[in-house]
Amino acid sequence: MPASTPVRPGSILAVLAYTGIVASLMQTLVVPLLGQLPTILHSNSSTTAWVVTITLLVGAVATPVAGRLGDMLGKRRMLIASTVPLIAGSVIAALAVNAPMMIVGRGLQGLGFGTIPLAVALLRDVLPPEKLGSGIALISSSLGIGGALGLPIAAAITQYSNWRVLFWAAAALVLVATAAITVVVPEGTSEGKQGRFDGAGAVLLGGGLVCLLLGVSKGASWGWTSGSILGLFAGAIVLLLIWGWWELRAEEPLVDLRITARPQVLFTNIATVAVGVGMYALQLSVPQLLQLPKALGYGLGQSMLAAGLWMAPAGVMMMLISPVGAKLSAVRGPKFTLTTGAVVMAIGYATGLPLMHHAWGLLIVNIICSSGVGFAYGAMPALIMGAVPQSETAAANGFNTLMRSVGTSISSAVVGAVLATMSLTLGGHVFPTEHGFRVTFLIGSGVSLVAALICLAIPVRRAITDRQAGESAAPTTVSDAEQPARV
């Protein structure tokens, strides 16, 4: 984009928010197809399960890599580059005639998951200070917004059209995003710093993450004490320890662990994992509860499309709550907003215990929990960017997004194990019990409270005035996103 083109904050924010929502749609795109995939792809359920798993694994590896390349080569450039595999993967999936072809397409879609941290980091460069807080909150929340809105959209397309339309529509949506970024979004004020990419660090981190997340996601089906799972966890420990040793010695590391170890960044990332666990437990449990047969006594008998529509207001609520969270952060600081979000999530899960027998009750639970997620997701990048130099914003946000992925993977394993263990057999079919859902809600509430306690431990530096900075012998620059903590 030419340097002379005027910057239009509203247009830039709209395009980046749209891009983030479209990228996050890929998370729930195949959910309505899960039961049909073995028939569609002429395969078995264990093979087609990789259609979901591969996206998670590739996305986890690609996110920190995209962030680092964004800091080196330019965030806008990498943002556009990240949309290319999203388009290619969607086209390949739409044309898939077997499971391997679909898995390749979904893996390519995972390569585009770095778009959200790149978009958040780019905001720091291109938006005026007064727009930054609300912009960060909206883009960060787009991860949840897209996931919530994707379910009913995908269910409607699957129910009333051919499944291939899902992926053709996804390709078209991403193509629009690519064109809009090219036309509307400028390169950041920090054009990217030249340097050498840490290929060894990327390989070590990627290997460690694949071992860790594959072990977590497949533990229930392969057996937690099986040699394969224990080997994966052992491999994860060894590779991640070697990666940490390498990063501390590399001149230009993939992730600067010294910055990551700063208390404000460290505790925010730990809280992010806990919030990710709490957030995903809702998405795993409520749709199942809505669709279980009424004959069980606690199922609500909703169709996939109806269940998606009951879940859709969560995405709308996150969109509405993001500017409220930004204003709260401006007044009380992002630490307060993150803590508030975790507490609201805990309250939402607790509300679910007496309301779980009604669809409208689960709607209320979903809205409350999603409001908490909106507060939390909007505050996380503000805390991260308030503690890292501008040249590291994309990498730092990419690592924070990775922590969300780790949280959702842990949540998937824990909730899956709970609902599988607490189950009953009826008419040859296995169903989770009512007690299993209650335990899941209690876990969600408990983990959210733990997240709130971790948030209280986040030490946030107090903002200083320009005059104080000028009088200081060693001036300290504090980001606009960093506000005084009053928690």
C-alpha positions, -999 to +999 in steps of 0.1 A: +000+000+000+015+034-010+028+055+019+008+084+007-025+066+012-043+081+042-048+058+072-085+051+079-086+036+114-122+024+111-117+007+078-084-009+090-101-022+121-131-036+102-108-054+077-086-069+104-116-080+125-132-096+095-099-114+088-097-127+123-133-139+124-129-157+090-097-174+101-113-186+134-143-200+115-120-228+104-120-242+140-157-252+139-161-255+101-160-293+101-180-299+134-213-306+116-195-331+093-178-352+120-203-379+120-205-381+082-168-379+074-161-417+075-188-422+049-179-391+028-142-399+027-146-437+025-125-442+057-128-450+093-135-427+123-100-430+137-085-417+104-111-390+098-105-377+134-072-363+120-093-338+100-097-319+133-064-329+150-041-318+121-055-283+120-048-279+158-012-293+155-003-272+124-019-241+138+000-244+171+033-247+153+026-220+127+014-193+151+047-184+168+066-188+135+042-164+118+046-139+147+084-140+145+084-136+107+060-107+111+084-089+134+112-096+109+096-091+075+066-069+082+033-078+098+011-068+069+032-088+045+030-119+067-007-113+073-013-115+036+010-145+033-009-163+060-042-161+041-027-180+011-026-214+028-061-207+041-074-203+006-053-233-008-064-255+021-101-247+016-099-254-021-081-288-016-107-297+011-136-288-012-121-311-039-112-339-015-122-374-026-104-393+003-092-388+038-055-380+031-066-352+007-089-337+033-063-339+060-038-321+037-064-293+031-071-290+068-034-289+076-029-260+052-059-242+069-040-245+102-011-226+087-033-195+086-040-194+123-012-168+128-034-142+113-050-131+146-018-124+166-004-107+135-035-085+132-033-076+169+004-067+167-002-046+135-028-025+154-001-012+176+016+002+146-013+016+125-040+028+149-040+061+169-037+056+207-073+065+213-085+036+191-059+010+202-076-004+232-110-011+216-092-024+185-071-049+204-101-061+223-121-067+191-094-085+171-084-107+201-120-116+207-125-126+170-110-159+179-141-167+200-165-148+178-156-168+147-157-201+166-192-194+179-207-181+147-191-208+126-211-236+142-246-225+131-234-213+097-216-246+090-246-266+103-270-247+080-249-252+050-244-289+058-281-295+064-294-276+033-266-279+008-236-300-003-208-303+023-183-291-004-200-257-003-186-252+032-150-251+019-158-232-013-175-205+009-145-205+032-121-200+003-142-171-010-144-154+024-106-156+028-101-143-007-121-112+002-100-108+033-068-110+013-080-084-012-093-061+016-059-062+035-040-055+003-062-024-005-070-010+030-043-020+055-010-002+056+023-016+067+032-009+103+054+020+113+080-006+123+086-021+089+101-052+102+137-058+112+161-077+090+177-107+106+181-144+104+152-167+111+158-192+138+151-224+118+165-247+144+143-231+171+112-235+149+119-272+143+125-279+180+095-260+191+073-276+164+085-311+173+079-305+210+044-290+204+034-318+181+044-344+207+027-325+235-006-317+218-009-350+200-004-368+233-030-346+250-055-350+222-051-387+217-046-398+253-082-409+258-084-429+226-050-444+226-048-450+264-030-426+288-006-453+299+001-467+264+037-467+251+027-443+223+013-416+246+041-420+272+066-418+244+050-386+230+051-369+264+087-379+270+096-366+235+078-333+243+097-328+275+131-336+259+125-314+227+111-285+247+140-285+271+164-286+242+144-258+226+146-236+257+184-242+260+188-233+223+167-201+225+186-188+255+218-191+234+206-180+200+215-145+189+181-141+172+157-166+188+123-176+176+109-166+210+129-144+233+125-164+265+140-136+286+111-114+276+086-142+280+100-148+315+091-112+326+065-116+353+038-096+335+042-117+304+047-150+322+017-148+345-005-135+316+005-165+296-002-189+325-036-173+330-042-176+292-038-214+295-064-215+323-088-193+304-084-215+273-093-245+294-124-228+307-135-214+274-133-247+255-150-267+281-182-248+273-179-254+235-174-291+241-203-297+266-232-274+258-237-285+221-237-321+232-262-314+260-285-296+236-285-324+211-289-354+234-323-372+232-350-361+255-356-397+265-325-396+287-343-371+310-317-344+307-311-342+270-328-313+251-333-330+218-322-302+196-310-306+160-274-297+150-287-265+134-309-256+164-280-262+187-258-240+166-284-212+168-286-215+205-248-211+206-246-182+181-255-154+205-222-161+223-203-148+193-225-117+191-220-111+229-182-112+225-185-087+197-206-064+219-186-069+250-151-061+235-156-023+235-169-025+271-138-044+280-116-019+263-132+010+283-128-010+315-091-015+307-087+022+300-101+030+334-089+002+356-061-015+336-061-047+315-052-068+346-085-058+362-104-067+329-087-101+326-095-109+363-131-098+358-134-120+327-122-150+346-146-144+375-175-139+351-167-172+334-167-189+368-201-174+376-215-185+342-205-221+348-220-221+383-252-208+368-253-238+345-258-263+373-295-253+380-303-242+344-289-271+324-323-287+318-335-259+296-323-246+263-329-210+274-310-218+305-279-229+285-283-198+264-280-177+295-249-198+306-234-194+272-240-156+272-225-151+306-194-173+299-189-157+265-190-123+281-162-134+304-142-147+275-147-114+257-133-095+286-104-119+290-094-122+254-094-085+249-072-078+279-045-105+272-027-088+243-029-054+261-010-069+290+015-086+267+022-056+245+025-034+276+056-055+287+074-061+254+093-038+229+074-029+198+098-050+177+086-081+195+048-076+195+039-101+168+061-129+183+049-122+218+012-122+207+018-153+187+032-171+218+002-159+238-021-173+211-002-206+213-010-207+251-047-205+242-042-235+220-025-254+247-054-245+270-080-257+245-061-290+240-060-297+277-096-289+280-105-312+251-086-341+268-100-335+303-137-329+292-135-358+268-122-381+295-148-370+320-178-374+296-164-407+283-159-421+319-193-409+332-214-425+305-243-449+300-253-473+273-288-471+259-301-489+228-266-498+218-254-462+220-232-446+246-242-412+261-226-389+286-245-389+319-260-358+335-235-361+363-207-360+337-220-326+325-223-313+360-187-323+367-177-305+335-194-273+346-177-276+380-143-280+363-150-250+341-160-229+371-130-241+391-104-235+364-119-200+357-114-192+394-079-204+393-073-182+363-087-152+383-062-160+411-033-162+386-044-128+372-042-112+407-005-122+407+003-103+375+026-075+384+018-046+361+042-016+359+026+017+365+024+041+336+046+072+338+040+106+324+060+121+295+074+146+319+086+120+343+102+101+314+119+133+302+133+139+337+145+103+341+182+097+334+172+065+316+138+072+300+113+044+301+087+040+273+054+026+284+029+013+258-004+030+253-019-004+260-004-005+294-025+011+322-021+015+359-033-016+377-058-010+405-064-046+414 
